Amino acid sequence: MYYTIKETIDALKSGETTSEKLVQSSIDTFTADQKSEKPLNAFLEIYEDALENAKKADEEISQARKNGSIDELFSKKPLLGVPFANKDNISSKGHRLTCSSKILEGYIAPYNATVVERLCASGAIPLGRCNQDEFAMGSSTEYSVYGPTRNPINRDYVSGGSSGGSTAAVAANQALFGLGTETGGSVRLPASYCGIYGLKPTYGVLSRWGVVAYGSSLDQVGILGHTPSDIALPLSLMSGVDFYDDTSADLPEAASLKNLTAYKDFSALKIAVPKQFEEAKGLDADVRKVFEETKAWFSSKGSKIESVDLPILDASIAAYYVIALSEAASNLSRFDGIRYGRRVDNNSGYDQLYVDTRSEGFGPEVKRRIIIGNYVLSEQFSGDTYKKGMSVRARIQREVAALFEKYDIILCPVCPTPAFKLGEKYDDPLAMYLSDLYTVFVNLARIPSISVPAGKNKDGLPVGIQFAGKMFSEAKILQLAQAWEEEHKGCGVPVK
């Protein structure tokens, strides 16, 4: 597997490699890893038609090479023959879609999600579905019916979640790039833990059509890659208004992302660092050290860094979980044992069928969030708590938007700690929820943010720092990340 998409495309064009070889390499790695003592468990399966689609791509490439139209072909299909990892809650037509839950065991997606459809139109090949926390509810990919995904840097540690499978697959070179989903940090968090780049775009830039809903007003598809350019190209191809998603939106500078360049005008860059994050309790000493080094790098480039006071950020975790869990309880009510998915029918009537199906089909974390969400929305509260959560979110959006009138980006850690050991927080939901301390404000404000591999701790585990920008500023934060990559390539930790 080549390191970047550009290297791969150059090799495909020249005939140095083939799409079939790339897919077969992933199949061989997947098969060997399953037999290992501590399997990574990133891919749940490789799609049966992946090899066949790779052969079709090779035929197109071979014919274009003979005709002398290879560049023209790749201008029409920029990702032709390039395989990608797909999260288990994003529909890929004709393939299983289970959200890593028992309740969707055996369910087959009847259509492609828009993001998958657009990647396929660009020639990319869906390689397989990847593990995740059940219904994307978790921060470690331990809440999966298929078992946890391990961190490829150290397999005794978690990969992060909920998009831990796609992240681990990319970090372990089993796929060139991957799709994940975010509700409160589920792309950036595992990217930080596994030492790769992970982008959460502006809400609406990537269509949610065909993506199983968790918190509809927060959910967003994200992209994982070895370099910012490996994220920028797929983003440019997938973004834009979708007829099937009324919340979708065009990305103004999408065309510029096809050939990403590094940011240069650092002397004019103004960076905000929220005091609430600098002074937060529980910030790991090694994470703080990496954060200070990142700030020093920007300062050395002539950028101006200022601490800013945003007291509303102290309420972001509470507001996020009120909104997310309320919407989750509503969205997951459709899994009733009647329309699709698992059914447990003991001939005791509809009410008992509903209870038995959901009791057996959902895992403990999903049940916990449904119960809390329904409690918040119950008649006792009359939805008042949810309304307060929405009011706090509106204020976060206003204050963050006002901040970006003076500053170009917000700089902060991705997570208070590096990856933790498997099982360490499994039975401590509060500790698990606090993993999202620095990420949820981005989802509430609906702005883009990228996790950048900025260093490592004393045990060699990666530490990510995030660059967050105003709405639709994906080009700027990706250019900044590209400038970082060009100077720090190799700061990520080699996979064991």
Secondary structure, 3 states (H helix, E strand, C coil): CCCCHHHHHHHHHHCCCCHHHHHHHHHHHHHHHHCCCCCCCCEEEECCCHHHHHHHHHHHHHHHHHHCCHHHHHHHCCCCCCEEEEECCECCCCCECCCCCHHHCCCECCCCCHHHHHHHHCCCEEEEEECCCHHHCCCCCCCCCCCCCECCCCCCEECCCCCHHHHHHHHCCCCCEEEEEECCCCCHHHHHHHCCEEEECCCCCCCCCCECCCCCCCCEEEEEECCHHHHHHHHHHHCCCECCECCCCCCCCHHHHHHCCCCCCHHHCEEEEEHHHHCCCCCCHHHHHHHHHHHHHHHHCCCEEEEECCHHHHHHHHHHHHHHHHHHHHHHHHCCCCCCCCCCCCCCCHHHHHHHHHHHHCCHHHHHHHHHHHHHCCCCCCCHHHHHHHHHHHHHHHHHHHHCCCCCEEEEECCCCCCCECCCCCCCHHHHHHHHCCCHHHHHHCCCEEEEEEEECCCCCEEEEEEEECCCCHHHHHHHHHHHHHHHCCCCCCCC
